[in-house]
Amino acid sequence: TSLCLSSLNCKTGIKTLSPMWDGDCVQPDQLESSPVFKPSLHGVQKLLPVNYDSYTTEQYLYAGKKIILQESIENYGSVVWPGAIALCQYLEEHPEEFRFQGAKVLEIGAGPGLVSIVVSILGAYVTATDLPDVLGNLQYNLSQNTQNCTPYRPEVKELVWGEDLELNFPKSTHFYDFILASDVVYHHYFLEKLLTTMKYLCQPGTVLLWANKFRFSTDYEFLEKFKQVFNTTLIAEYPESTVKIFKATTPQ
């Protein structure tokens, strides 16, 4: 079972690694000795983290694995937020509810990659997407945590909400069993484009799982529009952190 409690505070520093976990996908000494390069959109599959002084190493325990991530408070997209913690916890505690083994999964706004890593460990073929400036760190974290311990190698792909969707994700060849999103709704100006992206990627038969910490009135306004687009079910709620998890499907 998960060591992450309902407080959603299971993140600790690397120095407090628990000796009870074995079968790790990564080793701390590998992280510390890895070379560091600046991200570029070219050759994204080979990228490593940006050399920011603010980068720290954090650990998580999910799916029987110790997951070690590079994070930076300098970038919203390089931090694990409460929605991601809640979603990982929920998926681990309800393995019978969603079958990820062999499923095709796309994560919107993958950030440092925690959710994508967990779902990869659960057996899914994962496409982790985000904006160009965080792809390097995302790729690094996925590579370090999934090598030799997942059936499929996760793919990292740029996704700018609402832009070039048909070009980069043509529906004829890009069907996903699951779309995952966590804490993608907050105080920004791209909520309409986000909803457009969600609607585009969700075809009949796709299940969208959206976890979010509700902070602002605009978050609830987005939720109302979300419910108008999708058949929506609230599947989990964490009052102490104001995180809600929704399951959504496209109306037939």
Buried (B, 14 or more C-beta within 10 A) or exposed (E): EBEBEEEBEBBBEEEEBEEEEEEBBBEBEEBEEBEEBEBEEEEBEEBBBBEBEEBBBBBBBBBEBBBBBBBBEEBBBBBBBBBBBBBBBBBBEEEEEBEBEEBBBBBBBBBBBBBBBBBBBBBBBBBBBBBEEBBBBBBBBBBBBBEEBBEBEBBBBBBBBBEEBEEEBEEEEBBBBBBBBBBBBBEEEBBEBBBBBBBBBBBEEBBBBBBBBBBEEBBEEBBEEBEEBBEBEEBBEBEEBEBBBBBBBBEE
